[in-house]
Amino acid sequence: MEAREELKKLRESTGMNRKEFCEYFEILYMTETDWELGNRRVPRYLLRLMAYKVEMEGVSDNRNKDDKGDKPTNR
């Protein structure tokens, strides 16, 4: 998978649109857009850092989870 595809997948996993994603990471909107469109290459190290921040801060779109019970039960 190309870095631009990974970036788009990461953004979509947060449930944010491009504007929100850019504000969250403090990146210029045009830079992120160019990365996703393939006009510029997103640095791999930056992509890894962004994924790490999303994971550590728990920023994810809960709409992707099943309704089978996200909360553990003590039965």
Secondary structure by P-SEA (a helix, b strand, c coil): ccaaaaaaaaaaaacccaaaaaaaacccaaaaaaaaaccccccaaaaaaaaaaaaaacccccccccccccccccc
